[in-house]
Amino acid sequence: MANLWVGRRAFAVGLLALMIGLVGSFGARAEDSGTLDEAQALLQKAVAEIKAVGKEAAFAKFNSHEGGFIEKDLYVFVFGLDGMTLAHGGNPSMVGRNLAGLKDVDGKPFMQDMMDLAKNAGGGITNYKWLDPKTKKIEAKRSYIVRIDDYFVGVGAYVR
């Protein structure tokens, strides 16, 4: 009977620890998500970095987790006006891939939207749906972009 009590107690302690962990993870979730204002600020920081050190040095920083351009779940991306990935803080392995035809889950050609905004207006805002790697759910996302020469720089945030 003592072993049964120990087993139940261990189960209860484990369940309590799991529940505390889940509650803690939900509380941390909001703190780990960048806001729309923070996305815009990170974009301005990235543009200033390009102007200060040049595109090659800046792109290397954008691709690096130690470069200072990944904040919470926000990161800088850079695409050529043709859709070629030049830098991608969220997934540096994307560099060198042309994503011009990329669409969201609803079929919205958001990459083409970004390219058109960059070419025709010098930048702007694009809304689309994307997989949030933290929640594993498709969520609304907004990206802010600015054209510089023959490429554009952007930062996106989930709309909460």
N, C-alpha and C positions, 0 to 999 in steps of 0.2 A: 504494500500500500504506500509505503514511503517513496518508492521509485515512481509510482504513478503521480504523487503530489509534486515531486521534483520535475517530472516531465511536463505536467500542466503549468507549473510555475515558469519553467524555462520557455514554454510556448507563449505564455502570457507576456513575459518580459520581451521576447522576440517580437511579438505582435505590436506591443506598445512602442518599441524602438522603430519598427517599420512605420507605424502611424506618425510618430514624431518626425521621422525622416521625410515622409510624404508632405506633411504640413510645412516643414522647413523648406522643402524644395519648391512648393508653390509660392511661399513668401519670397524666396530668392529669385524666382522667375521674373518678377517685375523689375527687380534690381539688375538683372542680367540682360534686360532688353533695352536697346537704345531707343530713344524717342525720335520723333520727326525733327524736333529742333536740334538734337544732338547729331542727327544725320546731316543736316544742313551745315552745322558747325564743322563737322569732320570733312565735308566736301570743301569748304572754304580753306581749311587747314591744308588739304591736299593740293589745291590750286596754288596756294602760297608756297608750298614746298617745291612744286615744279618750277615756279618762277625763281626761287632762291637757289636751287641746286641743279636744275636741269632735269629733263625728263628721264634719262637713263638712271640716274642716281635715285630720283624720286620713285620711279617704278619699282626699283629693287626694294626700297623701303616698304612700298605698298604690298609687295608679295611676301614680306617677312613678318613673322609673328613678333619679332623683336624690333620692327621698324617704327613702331609708334603710331601706326595707322589702322589698327584693329582695336576697337573699343566696344566692350560688351559684345553684342552680336552684330555690330556694325563694322563694315570694312569698305575699302576703296576698290573700285574696279575702273579699268580704262579699256576702251575699245576704239579701234580705228573707225572712220566713217563708213568703212565697208563691212563692219561687224567682226573684224579680227580682234581677238583678245590680246591686249598688250600688257595688262597687269590685272591680277585678281587676288585680293587679300583673303577672300573666303575659300578659294581653291586655286592655288598657284599652278596646278597641273593643267588648268584651262588655257594658260598662256600659249599662244600660237594656234589656237582653234578659232575657226570662223563660226560665230553664232548668229549670223544675220537672220537666219530663218527661225530662231527660237520663239516659241509661243507658250502662253500659259495654259493651264488646264481647260480653260474655256475657249481656247483657240485664238486668243488675242495675240497678235504679232508684236509684243511689247518691245522686242529688240529693234524691229523696224521703226516703231514709234520713237524710240530713243535716237536712232540714227537720223530720222526725219527732223526731230526737234533740234538736234545738234546742227544739221546742215542748214535748216531754214530759219531757225530762231536763235541759234547760238546757245541753246540749252532750254531747260524747262523741267517739267514734272511728268512722270509716267506712273499710272496706277495699274496694277496687275495682281494676279494671284500666284503664290509660290509656296513651296513646301518649307515650312519652318522646321529646321533640323532639331530644334529643342522640343517642340510639341509633337512633331511628326504629323502635323496636320497642314492642309492647304489653307493659307491665310492671306488676307489682303496685304499687299506690300506697295510702298510708294518709293520710287527712286527719283532723286534729284540729279540732274546732269548739267555740266558746263562744257562747252566746246573750247578747245585750245588747239589752234592750228588744224591739223588733219586728224584729230582724235577727240574723244570726249571722256571726261572724268565723271564718275558718279558714286553715289552712296545711297543705299536703300534701307528703309526701316519698315518693320511690320506695323500696320495701322491698328492701334489698340484703343 
